[in-house]
């Protein structure tokens, strides 16, 4: 599901889960405690969004209460095993509530946090018929790059190099980003098609390439003004190398 086709009520849920991932990767001492609270908040938001927009239930004040919310979810998602709901209930009652209301000094180990995250995402996937993890990972890459103190690259003319000049996927993406406005994998694949290139990237492949090659002093950066990916000074240097290699070959 491309970013621009995500329903507005899902966008907020994805962003909440991205926020939890940013916390998890931070240096904040109690990052896991805060991430659990945020994941649970995203879960409750997802439950209400599912009931309202997918199950077409008119929510009442009773759905503000956790017991009623979960009971209604169970009735609408009968294929989800009881163990899944028991797991969510455990983390809510024994960990999340304790963290939120009482024990600011406690935290949770990474394994437990990831178990709760995966359980919540499984319920969201089932409820909305989608895979939330690739969208969270894509949002995480964008958030990290946007937040990074990226120096504004010098304007360097892009060397004339063609996507057919290399077999390397990262280099092909580099050429695509340097040549066409790129907000996501659809733009890259459209460029490949126009150039007669047979390669088509899956969303997770595009996200992985960006994750490995974006940020300070890497090949790509996210332009917050134009809201698209661009090639850094280092990326332009890489393109120049490709051009020189083609000429020398």
Rosetta silent file (secondary structure, phi, psi, omega in degrees, C-alpha in Angstrom):
SEQUENCE: XXXXXXXXXXXXXXXXXXXXXXXXXXXXXXXXXXXXXXXXXXXXXXXXXXXXXXXXXXXXXXXXXXXXXXXXXXXXXXXXXXXXXXXXXXXXXXXXXXXXXXXXXXXXXXXXXXXXXXXXXXXXXXXXXXXXXXXXXXXXXXXXXXXXXXXXXXXXXXXXXXXXXXXXXXXXXXXXXXXXXXXXXXXXXXXXXXXXXXXXXXXXXXXXXXXXXXXXXXXXXXXXXXXXXXXXXXXXXXXXXXXXXXXXX
SCORE:     score description
SCORE:     0.000 S_00000001
   1 L     0.000  116.033 -179.345    0.000    0.000    0.000 S_00000001
   2 L   -66.195  152.869 -175.587    1.645    3.241   -1.136 S_00000001
   3 H   -58.107  -36.277 -175.847    1.955    6.052    1.387 S_00000001
   4 H   -78.330   -5.645  177.652   -0.413    8.317   -0.515 S_00000001
   5 H  -104.622   -0.106  178.977   -3.185    5.659   -0.478 S_00000001
   6 L   -69.722  129.887  179.251   -3.141    5.074    3.288 S_00000001
   7 L   -61.829  147.497 -175.329   -6.435    6.086    4.833 S_00000001
   8 H   -59.208  -34.589  179.414   -6.169    9.114    7.137 S_00000001
   9 H   -72.776  -24.374  175.060   -7.186    7.133   10.219 S_00000001
  10 H   -79.100  -31.310 -179.329   -4.467    4.586    9.435 S_00000001
  11 H   -57.860  -43.314  179.418   -1.859    7.286    8.912 S_00000001
  12 H   -65.510  -36.102  178.343   -2.094    8.326   12.551 S_00000001
  13 H   -66.592  -45.131  178.204   -1.766    4.720   13.710 S_00000001
  14 H   -59.750  -45.062 -179.068    1.328    4.187   11.537 S_00000001
  15 H   -63.088  -36.115  177.531    2.878    7.399   12.844 S_00000001
  16 H   -63.742  -42.538  178.922    2.252    6.296   16.441 S_00000001
  17 H   -69.390  -34.083  174.164    4.061    3.014   15.801 S_00000001
  18 H   -63.090  -41.603  177.891    6.883    4.898   14.069 S_00000001
  19 H   -59.249  -39.406  177.640    7.156    7.052   17.190 S_00000001
  20 H   -64.124  -38.849  178.649    7.533    3.914   19.299 S_00000001
  21 H   -66.808  -39.037  177.195   10.335    2.712   17.007 S_00000001
  22 H   -62.938  -41.196  176.201   12.111    6.068   17.295 S_00000001
  23 H   -62.318  -45.499 -177.241   11.885    5.801   21.079 S_00000001
  24 H   -60.761  -32.651 -179.626   13.157    2.227   21.011 S_00000001
  25 L   -91.928    2.815 -177.821   16.212    3.293   19.036 S_00000001
  26 L   -86.054  178.483  178.237   16.946    6.340   21.166 S_00000001
  27 L   -99.097    8.810  179.310   19.337    6.740   24.103 S_00000001
  28 L   -63.890  127.141 -175.831   16.561    7.628   26.562 S_00000001
  29 L   -54.533  -41.367 -177.663   17.097    5.391   29.640 S_00000001
  30 L  -103.110   36.816 -176.178   13.419    4.441   29.962 S_00000001
  31 H   -60.558  -38.576 -178.102   12.792    4.255   26.224 S_00000001
  32 H   -68.476  -37.211  176.604   11.157    0.805   26.378 S_00000001
  33 H   -60.463  -46.040 -179.656    8.711    1.914   29.063 S_00000001
  34 H   -68.557  -35.458  179.432    7.661    4.892   26.943 S_00000001
  35 H   -65.902  -39.100  177.762    7.510    2.751   23.800 S_00000001
  36 H   -60.279  -45.014  179.761    5.111    0.296   25.476 S_00000001
  37 H   -61.547  -41.711 -178.229    2.775    3.139   26.415 S_00000001
  38 H   -70.253  -41.111  177.688    2.886    4.500   22.850 S_00000001
  39 H   -60.915  -42.592 -179.806    2.333    1.087   21.244 S_00000001
  40 H   -66.467  -36.191  175.862   -0.685    0.510   23.470 S_00000001
  41 H   -62.749  -42.814  177.142   -2.050    3.929   22.566 S_00000001
  42 H   -63.162  -35.962  178.430   -1.686    3.016   18.875 S_00000001
  43 H   -63.551  -48.545 -179.525   -3.456   -0.277   19.557 S_00000001
  44 H   -63.642  -39.718  176.935   -6.482    1.375   21.159 S_00000001
  45 H   -61.959  -41.567  179.257   -6.654    3.933   18.357 S_00000001
  46 H   -64.371  -39.854  179.079   -6.517    1.112   15.807 S_00000001
  47 H   -61.289  -47.032 -178.905   -9.322   -0.752   17.585 S_00000001
  48 H   -67.293  -36.890  178.073  -11.627    2.255   17.513 S_00000001
  49 H   -65.489  -41.744  178.614  -10.732    2.996   13.883 S_00000001
  50 H   -62.252  -48.058 -177.718  -11.496   -0.596   12.889 S_00000001
  51 H   -63.154  -38.629 -176.417  -14.844   -0.641   14.666 S_00000001
  52 H   -78.855  -44.761 -170.319  -15.879    2.713   13.227 S_00000001
  53 H   -99.632  -25.028  179.274  -14.569    2.520    9.664 S_00000001
  54 H  -102.449  -47.979  179.999  -14.398   -1.214    8.879 S_00000001
  55 L   -82.967  -10.837  177.234  -17.024   -2.816   11.113 S_00000001
  56 L    58.813   43.333  176.787  -19.271    0.255   10.698 S_00000001
  57 L   -99.651  134.441  175.728  -20.164    0.404   14.387 S_00000001
  58 L   -80.022  113.054 -175.777  -21.310    3.672   15.891 S_00000001
  59 L   -71.864  143.411  178.062  -19.039    4.138   18.862 S_00000001
  60 L  -120.739  177.583  178.877  -20.522    5.096   22.209 S_00000001
  61 H   -60.062  -26.696 -179.194  -19.058    6.238   25.505 S_00000001
  62 H   -64.887  -26.332 -179.802  -18.862    2.596   26.545 S_00000001
  63 H   -77.249   -3.023  172.471  -16.171    2.025   23.907 S_00000001
  64 H   -77.010  -16.696  179.984  -13.908    4.388   25.819 S_00000001
  65 L   -90.571  135.626 -174.818  -13.567    1.598   28.369 S_00000001
  66 H   -57.891  -45.599 -177.023  -10.945   -1.050   27.624 S_00000001
  67 H   -59.096  -45.553 -179.781  -13.112   -4.043   28.532 S_00000001
  68 H   -66.722  -40.823 -179.988  -15.911   -3.015   26.178 S_00000001
  69 H   -60.044  -49.127 -178.176  -13.464   -2.148   23.418 S_00000001
  70 H   -68.011  -40.153  179.127  -11.712   -5.523   23.556 S_00000001
  71 H   -59.796  -42.066  179.473  -14.972   -7.433   23.905 S_00000001
  72 H   -68.444  -40.246  177.448  -16.329   -5.782   20.760 S_00000001
  73 H   -60.529  -44.485  179.741  -13.082   -6.431   18.867 S_00000001
  74 H   -58.926  -40.209 -177.812  -13.223  -10.120   19.798 S_00000001
  75 H   -68.825  -27.961 -178.328  -16.771  -10.393   18.471 S_00000001
  76 H   -93.399  -14.665  179.670  -15.774   -8.838   15.139 S_00000001
  77 L  -127.375   65.652 -174.220  -12.502  -10.753   14.742 S_00000001
  78 L   -66.655  -18.033 -178.431  -13.423  -14.304   15.775 S_00000001
  79 L   -78.624  -12.576  178.577  -10.488  -15.863   13.899 S_00000001
  80 L   -78.214  127.411 -176.363   -7.941  -14.307   16.256 S_00000001
  81 L   -64.018  148.759 -179.753   -6.894  -16.882   18.838 S_00000001
  82 H   -60.349  -30.107  179.563   -7.734  -16.277   22.496 S_00000001
  83 H   -62.629  -31.975  178.400   -4.031  -16.459   23.354 S_00000001
  84 H   -65.275  -47.086  178.872   -3.440  -13.286   21.352 S_00000001
  85 H   -65.746  -36.303  177.308   -6.024  -11.353   23.363 S_00000001
  86 H   -62.834  -39.083  179.143   -4.644  -12.845   26.593 S_00000001
  87 H   -63.456  -47.032  179.237   -1.190  -11.604   25.605 S_00000001
  88 H   -62.931  -41.963  179.755   -2.468   -8.099   24.926 S_00000001
  89 H   -62.530  -39.427  178.953   -4.459   -8.132   28.161 S_00000001
  90 H   -61.757  -49.886 -178.175   -1.357   -9.189   30.115 S_00000001
  91 H   -64.157  -33.513  179.691    0.786   -6.376   28.744 S_00000001
  92 H   -70.067  -50.939 -173.635   -1.995   -3.875   29.350 S_00000001
  93 H   -77.215  -41.293 -173.170   -2.824   -4.838   32.917 S_00000001
  94 H   -90.525  -23.687 -175.086    0.566   -5.948   34.215 S_00000001
  95 H  -119.886  -59.668 -174.492    2.903   -3.631   32.357 S_00000001
  96 H   -59.441  -49.944 -177.786    1.282   -0.729   30.521 S_00000001
  97 H   -63.994  -39.711  178.219   -1.032    0.385   33.344 S_00000001
  98 H   -62.456  -45.019  179.167    1.737    0.008   35.909 S_00000001
  99 H   -62.358  -43.268 -172.316    4.102    2.076   33.753 S_00000001
 100 H   -74.299  -40.452 -170.834    1.518    4.759   33.031 S_00000001
 101 H  -102.093  -24.836 -170.209   -0.018    5.209   36.467 S_00000001
 102 L  -128.268  -55.652 -164.274    2.511    4.085   39.053 S_00000001
 103 L  -103.581   81.574  179.872    6.064    2.999   38.267 S_00000001
 104 L   -68.145  -18.266 -177.938    7.951    5.724   36.404 S_00000001
 105 L   -90.251   -6.677 -178.764   11.223    4.061   37.414 S_00000001
 106 L   -88.867  163.116  173.508   10.505    0.677   35.834 S_00000001
 107 L  -143.842 -169.807 -178.710   11.196   -0.446   32.306 S_00000001
 108 L  -139.086  146.008 -177.558   10.785   -3.590   30.167 S_00000001
 109 L   -72.987  160.357 -176.396   13.359   -5.743   28.388 S_00000001
 110 H   -58.329  -42.376 -177.027   13.713   -5.638   24.610 S_00000001
 111 H   -60.324  -43.367 -179.797   12.329   -9.150   24.084 S_00000001
 112 H   -67.296  -40.088  179.148    9.096   -8.363   25.925 S_00000001
 113 H   -61.802  -46.113 -178.905    8.680   -5.065   24.115 S_00000001
 114 H   -66.749  -34.170  177.093    9.089   -6.704   20.703 S_00000001
 115 H   -63.360  -44.593  179.174    6.672   -9.474   21.664 S_00000001
 116 H   -66.447  -42.875  178.644    4.009   -6.906   22.558 S_00000001
 117 H   -58.682  -47.470 -178.225    4.716   -4.860   19.416 S_00000001
 118 H   -64.620  -36.128  178.892    4.426   -7.920   17.173 S_00000001
 119 H   -66.384  -44.937  178.524    1.178   -8.986   18.873 S_00000001
 120 H   -61.986  -44.974 -178.989   -0.368   -5.547   18.429 S_00000001
 121 H   -66.300  -32.109  175.961    0.715   -5.380   14.792 S_00000001
 122 H   -62.508  -43.917  179.119   -0.744   -8.849   14.171 S_00000001
 123 H   -64.594  -42.426  179.130   -4.152   -7.667   15.397 S_00000001
 124 H   -64.007  -44.180  177.663   -3.935   -4.514   13.262 S_00000001
 125 H   -56.701  -46.368 -177.781   -2.889   -6.561   10.205 S_00000001
 126 H   -66.431  -42.954 -177.083   -5.820   -8.920   10.704 S_00000001
 127 H   -64.579  -42.108 -173.371   -8.331   -6.145   11.366 S_00000001
 128 H  -103.298   -1.807  178.690   -7.430   -4.043    8.329 S_00000001
 129 L    63.849   47.306 -177.953   -6.233   -6.791    5.960 S_00000001
 130 L  -151.019  174.933  174.572   -2.771   -5.339    5.450 S_00000001
 131 L  -111.168  112.628 -173.604    0.855   -5.601    6.569 S_00000001
 132 H   -82.157  -27.208 -173.981    1.695   -2.707    8.864 S_00000001
 133 H   -60.065  -46.568  178.231    5.405   -3.471    9.432 S_00000001
 134 H   -59.354  -35.488  179.677    6.688   -2.372    5.958 S_00000001
 135 H   -70.916  -36.043  176.874    4.789    0.921    6.322 S_00000001
 136 H   -66.475  -43.562 -179.448    6.224    1.490    9.797 S_00000001
 137 H   -64.471  -39.760  177.444    9.738    0.774    8.536 S_00000001
 138 H   -64.846  -42.214  177.773    9.283    3.149    5.591 S_00000001
 139 H   -65.077  -34.558  178.897    7.972    5.844    7.933 S_00000001
 140 H   -65.751  -43.649  177.935   10.895    5.244   10.278 S_00000001
 141 H   -59.680  -46.761 -179.342   13.427    5.756    7.486 S_00000001
 142 H   -62.483  -41.996 -179.202   11.740    8.992    6.446 S_00000001
 143 H   -65.846  -41.127 -179.726   11.548   10.244   10.031 S_00000001
 144 H   -65.534  -43.218 -179.358   15.191    9.464   10.734 S_00000001
 145 H   -68.737  -41.159 -179.647   16.416   11.156    7.580 S_00000001
 146 H   -63.484  -37.242 -177.257   14.162   14.172    8.071 S_00000001
 147 H   -79.921  -18.779 -176.790   15.341   14.587   11.643 S_00000001
 148 L   -67.071  148.417  177.248   19.011   14.165   10.790 S_00000001
 149 L   -80.593   75.369 -177.377   21.205   17.232   10.649 S_00000001
 150 L   -84.211  123.138  177.262   21.740   16.854    6.945 S_00000001
 151 L   -70.599  142.508 -178.325   23.944   19.496    5.414 S_00000001
 152 L   -68.923  114.522 -175.785   22.440   21.080    2.351 S_00000001
 153 L   -66.703  149.145  175.926   24.318   19.482   -0.556 S_00000001
 154 L   -65.495  150.488  176.170   25.979   21.632   -3.148 S_00000001
 155 L   -78.392  112.291 -178.095   24.219   21.868   -6.466 S_00000001
 156 L  -121.267  128.907  178.209   26.218   19.624   -8.723 S_00000001
 157 L   -57.156  134.800 -179.803   25.224   18.880  -12.326 S_00000001
 158 L   -76.469  123.864  179.042   24.122   15.282  -12.609 S_00000001
 159 L   -63.298  150.891  178.713   26.450   13.333  -14.911 S_00000001
 160 L   -77.080  106.025  178.214   24.813   11.653  -17.885 S_00000001
 161 L  -141.900  142.618 -173.159   24.573    8.025  -16.837 S_00000001
 162 L  -108.624  152.128 -176.844   21.912    5.500  -17.742 S_00000001
 163 H   -63.503  -25.029  178.756   20.191    2.891  -15.626 S_00000001
 164 H   -76.406   -9.033 -176.826   21.315    0.188  -18.035 S_00000001
 165 H   -77.118   -7.587 -177.873   24.950    1.071  -17.316 S_00000001
 166 L  -140.730  153.326  176.024   24.963   -0.867  -14.028 S_00000001
 167 L  -101.533   -7.377 -176.327   23.627   -4.122  -12.630 S_00000001
 168 L   -79.841  128.036 -176.701   23.674   -2.917   -9.023 S_00000001
 169 H   -62.632  -42.595 -179.796   20.204   -2.165   -7.595 S_00000001
 170 H   -61.286  -41.331  179.164   21.420    0.649   -5.352 S_00000001
 171 H   -67.152  -36.104  176.949   23.148    2.328   -8.282 S_00000001
 172 H   -64.084  -41.889  177.861   20.004    1.953  -10.401 S_00000001
 173 H   -65.050  -39.931  178.183   17.977    3.648   -7.641 S_00000001
 174 H   -57.612  -44.725  179.184   20.625    6.360   -7.405 S_00000001
 175 H   -64.393  -41.478  179.999   20.246    7.093  -11.119 S_00000001
 176 H   -63.237  -46.649 -178.763   16.455    7.122  -10.798 S_00000001
 177 H   -64.848  -36.830  179.786   16.464    9.521   -7.841 S_00000001
 178 H   -69.742  -23.627 -172.865   18.955   11.817   -9.594 S_00000001
 179 H  -100.131  -35.998 -173.320   16.816   11.927  -12.719 S_00000001
 180 L  -127.993  149.601  174.679   13.188   11.963  -11.549 S_00000001
 181 L   -60.585  124.469 -171.584   11.241   13.382   -8.603 S_00000001
 182 E  -126.453  108.479  174.765   11.060   10.441   -6.204 S_00000001
 183 L  -100.070  -18.077 -178.979    8.623   10.244   -3.298 S_00000001
 184 L  -171.723 -172.894 -174.892    8.519    6.465   -3.159 S_00000001
 185 H   -63.346  -30.972  179.715    9.023    3.142   -4.865 S_00000001
 186 H   -61.998  -38.324  179.141    6.252    3.807   -7.411 S_00000001
 187 H   -66.877  -39.957  178.801    8.195    6.760   -8.820 S_00000001
 188 H   -64.853  -45.732 -179.971   11.364    4.672   -9.106 S_00000001
 189 H   -65.664  -34.357  176.519    9.554    1.825  -10.872 S_00000001
 190 H   -64.688  -39.417  176.654    7.852    4.287  -13.219 S_00000001
 191 H   -63.251  -45.064  178.433   11.292    5.665  -14.120 S_00000001
 192 H   -57.352  -42.955 -179.010   12.589    2.141  -14.757 S_00000001
 193 H   -62.389  -44.881  179.976    9.646    1.467  -17.046 S_00000001
 194 H   -62.438  -32.436 -177.126   10.246    4.659  -19.048 S_00000001
 195 L   -87.351   -0.593 -178.820   13.912    3.732  -19.444 S_00000001
 196 L    77.107   19.075  179.266   13.145    0.208  -20.611 S_00000001
 197 L   -86.461  131.016 -176.299   14.637   -1.269  -17.442 S_00000001
 198 L   -78.567  -20.155 -177.789   13.108   -4.625  -16.460 S_00000001
 199 L   -63.738  134.716  171.218   13.851   -4.255  -12.726 S_00000001
 200 L  -131.427  124.875 -177.903   10.874   -3.509  -10.479 S_00000001
 201 L   -89.166  142.225  169.292   11.483   -2.979   -6.785 S_00000001
 202 L   -80.153  154.663 -179.624    9.183   -4.139   -4.022 S_00000001
 203 H   -52.690  -41.020 -178.431    8.395   -1.498   -1.352 S_00000001
 204 H   -69.756  -28.888  176.265   10.534   -3.313    1.225 S_00000001
 205 H   -68.727  -44.029  178.879   13.493   -3.450   -1.191 S_00000001
 206 H   -62.086  -44.543  179.390   13.282    0.298   -1.805 S_00000001
 207 H   -61.047  -41.633 -179.482   13.007    0.957    1.950 S_00000001
 208 H   -64.215  -41.889  178.699   16.023   -1.259    2.628 S_00000001
 209 H   -63.064  -42.830  178.389   18.162    0.555    0.052 S_00000001
 210 H   -64.351  -42.826 -177.354   17.227    3.914    1.549 S_00000001
 211 H   -60.839  -38.045 -178.700   17.875    2.703    5.088 S_00000001
 212 H   -79.686  -20.713 -169.799   21.377    1.555    4.180 S_00000001
 213 H  -130.310   25.344  178.106   22.284    4.588    2.092 S_00000001
 214 E  -122.752  168.394 -177.997   20.584    7.649    3.573 S_00000001
 215 L   102.385 -168.330 -175.772   21.469   10.169    6.241 S_00000001
 216 L   -59.979  128.050  175.055   24.588   12.180    6.845 S_00000001
 217 L    63.555   24.237  177.034   27.293   11.669    4.205 S_00000001
 218 L  -107.924 -170.013 -172.007   25.323    8.932    2.399 S_00000001
 219 L   -78.119  -33.607 -174.644   23.926    8.719   -1.125 S_00000001
 220 E  -121.901  158.435  169.019   20.374    9.977   -0.515 S_00000001
 221 E  -148.220  156.304 -179.791   18.602   12.486    1.678 S_00000001
 222 E   -97.123  118.170  179.934   14.970   13.452    2.128 S_00000001
 223 E   -80.765  111.735 -175.874   14.229   17.050    1.118 S_00000001
 224 L   -70.046  -24.680  179.684   11.698   18.356    3.639 S_00000001
 225 L   -76.378  -50.555 -178.408   10.725   21.289    1.433 S_00000001
 226 L   -85.475  -10.960  179.187   10.033   19.358   -1.764 S_00000001
 227 L    57.053   47.322  176.789    8.948   16.218    0.151 S_00000001
 228 E  -153.254  165.275  179.020   10.945   13.873   -2.019 S_00000001
 229 E   -81.182  143.353  178.369   14.207   11.948   -2.080 S_00000001
 230 E  -137.267  167.389 -178.950   17.274   13.563   -3.611 S_00000001
 231 E   -92.960  131.943  179.741   20.890   12.692   -4.269 S_00000001
 232 L   -77.937  177.129  177.044   23.509   14.054   -1.874 S_00000001
 233 H   -59.980  -41.149  177.907   26.883   15.462   -2.847 S_00000001
 234 H   -63.974  -37.343  177.691   28.368   12.044   -2.185 S_00000001
 235 H   -63.405  -41.544  176.965   25.663   10.523   -4.378 S_00000001
 236 H   -63.166  -37.238  177.015   26.568   12.869   -7.202 S_00000001
 237 H   -64.096  -38.130  177.896   30.206   11.858   -6.799 S_00000001
 238 H   -64.112  -41.189  177.334   29.131    8.227   -7.078 S_00000001
 239 H   -61.972  -39.190  178.319   27.241    9.037  -10.275 S_00000001
 240 H   -63.375  -38.921  176.855   30.358   10.714  -11.653 S_00000001
 241 H   -62.758  -41.739  177.968   32.329    7.547  -10.893 S_00000001
 242 H   -61.415  -41.351  179.859   29.743    5.492  -12.743 S_00000001
 243 H   -65.382  -43.473  179.655   30.000    7.809  -15.725 S_00000001
 244 H   -64.405  -39.528  179.391   33.794    7.665  -15.725 S_00000001
 245 H   -64.389  -38.077  177.763   33.707    3.901  -15.458 S_00000001
 246 H   -66.704  -40.238 -179.622   31.341    3.708  -18.419 S_00000001
 247 H   -67.362  -41.516 -178.815   33.545    6.013  -20.454 S_00000001
 248 H   -70.443  -29.548  179.959   36.708    4.085  -19.582 S_00000001
 249 L   -72.075    0.000    0.000   34.975    0.790  -20.352 S_00000001
